[in-house]
């Protein structure tokens, strides 16, 4: 299914919540991403939960930077076995 | 079962024979690259009735990635046109190979054999045969889409091989137009490419490895995608369906539109190829590792052409084209084909990387028209293949030109000598931000 950003915000937040468990938990270095950063994912309280590698904070910031309203985002139900990567993949 | 393949072995296979026709003599039916000499790998196959490449005017012997084919089709005719190029006229003799094979061929100065491609000034593509025996020639330079360090498995490249980074090429996963799939996650790709449909480790609907169209372990497309999904391109499942060139992947993916198998099919490709076949295939949105909100396309939408998500760092599957030149202690190009050939190499690289300009040859626009991104339109960069992306500001940005060249309204003011910009800098007819 396809969603515009505005349409998928709730789903994104839900996904981000799921990602807390999915991405692991090394959140020692949140690299300055704080609530009210303007990034809904971070503001949902997940901070760098989706980037467990603290050393890659800049990368995580770019990946998770807010996208404009006209950017098409697809929230997909994954079809792979096991937990999402990048850690603990077989 | 996962199989690993060494680049050296690939070069041993393809480098010895070289050339388009020779490489295609090997079987890429699977990603295993088993040597299956064709019935026509004799000298006769190299003397297929084409002109000898050595008879062309000012030849530049250029083993290079197949991903550069579209761009060469736009610039090589101009380079061959004496009316435009004057004394710099040159004939680019392209030997299309996978990236790391071109690298090894140039690094080790393996004689070029087989059939190459060149262009006449009127844009007509022609084929020529590499001379053989005592007449055999060596490469002047090469081009590939990964760094030498990647091809060498992490070893430091030779000091006399200089890499000149150029435009950005976007890569991705594609499906036939008749597939209903719209997205793939990095984890899904990891399972699919590592395990090749192995029971219990498959990913719906791409469970049959015979319909997972990949390249080979020397391909920059495969290496770059591998670096972004956690499984190196040299370690993908041998059960996947390998291909010699990106055109082969495109053709086979398209062919599955009418076989009833479209839903099972997925391939890896570059944007210039999929955008030229947009009626027959689609690129999938991709969700990288550590990206939290969903999958996104290289462009802002499935149908736009702005590469916005590549240019701003949201979409990570891209690579720089690199020209590989042998240089002396002073950094000047050298080639086994003499000083005049070295001068042509220097000029060719200057023009292709934008450090020199010739009236009548618009490389930046050609880059845009072939679905690629000039570095002046990028806002992120990376130093290592598949490595971290970091913010980047080009000293002479060309965002307006890039967007307008892709048919996207840039909202930039136009300018010329008589109409200066109210703000920003007039560049290529547009008021760029800086």
Contacts between the chains, C-beta under 8 A, distances in Angstrom:
chain1	res1	chain2	res2	distance
A	2	B	182	6.6
A	2	B	302	7.6
A	3	B	294	7.6
A	8	B	293	7.8
A	8	B	294	6.6
A	11	B	294	7.8
A	12	B	292	7.4
A	12	B	293	4.3
A	12	B	294	6.3
A	15	B	292	6.9
A	15	B	293	6.8
A	15	B	294	6.8
A	16	B	292	4.9
A	16	B	293	6.9
A	19	B	292	5.5
A	23	B	290	6.7
A	40	B	293	7.6
A	41	B	292	4.5
A	41	B	293	5.8
A	46	B	292	6.8
A	49	B	292	7.6
A	50	B	290	5.2
A	50	B	291	6.6
A	50	B	292	3.7
A	51	B	290	4.1
A	52	B	290	7.3
A	53	B	290	7.2
A	56	B	290	7.3
A	56	B	388	5.9
A	58	B	388	6.6
A	58	B	389	8.0
A	58	B	390	5.6
A	58	B	391	7.7
A	59	B	290	7.1
A	59	B	388	4.5
A	59	B	389	6.0
A	59	B	390	7.9
A	60	B	290	5.5
A	62	B	312	7.6
A	62	B	313	3.5
A	62	B	314	6.9
A	62	B	380	6.5
A	62	B	389	5.6
A	62	B	390	7.8
A	62	B	391	7.4
A	63	B	288	5.9
A	63	B	290	6.0
A	63	B	291	4.2
A	63	B	292	7.7
A	63	B	313	7.2
A	63	B	314	6.4
A	63	B	316	7.5
A	64	B	290	7.9
A	64	B	291	6.3
A	64	B	292	5.3
A	64	B	293	6.9
A	65	B	312	7.4
A	65	B	313	7.2
A	65	B	314	7.0
A	67	B	293	7.7
A	67	B	296	7.0
A	67	B	309	7.6
A	67	B	314	6.5
A	68	B	300	7.3
A	70	B	300	6.0
A	70	B	301	7.2
A	71	B	296	6.5
A	71	B	300	4.9
A	71	B	301	7.2
A	71	B	308	7.1
A	71	B	309	7.1
A	72	B	285	7.4
A	72	B	296	7.1
A	72	B	297	6.3
A	72	B	300	6.7
A	72	B	301	4.2
A	72	B	302	6.0
A	73	B	285	7.9
A	73	B	293	6.2
A	73	B	294	4.2
A	73	B	295	7.1
A	73	B	296	5.8
A	74	B	182	5.5
A	74	B	183	4.2
A	74	B	285	4.6
A	74	B	294	5.6
A	74	B	295	4.5
A	74	B	296	7.4
A	75	B	293	7.7
A	75	B	294	4.3
A	75	B	295	7.6
A	76	B	182	7.7
A	76	B	183	4.5
A	76	B	184	7.8
A	76	B	185	6.4
A	76	B	285	8.0
A	76	B	287	6.9
A	76	B	294	7.1
A	76	B	295	5.7
A	78	B	185	5.4
A	78	B	187	6.5
A	78	B	188	6.1
A	79	B	188	6.1
A	79	B	203	5.1
A	79	B	204	4.3
A	79	B	205	7.8
A	80	B	185	7.2
A	80	B	187	5.0
A	80	B	188	4.6
A	80	B	190	7.5
A	80	B	191	4.6
A	80	B	203	5.1
A	81	B	191	6.8
A	81	B	200	6.6
A	81	B	201	6.0
A	81	B	202	8.0
A	84	B	185	7.0
A	84	B	187	4.5
A	84	B	289	7.7
A	85	B	186	6.3
A	85	B	187	4.5
A	85	B	190	5.8
A	85	B	230	5.6
A	85	B	289	5.4
A	86	B	186	7.2
A	86	B	187	7.9
A	86	B	230	5.3
A	86	B	289	4.1
A	86	B	290	7.0
A	89	B	187	7.1
A	89	B	190	5.8
A	89	B	230	6.2
A	90	B	201	7.1
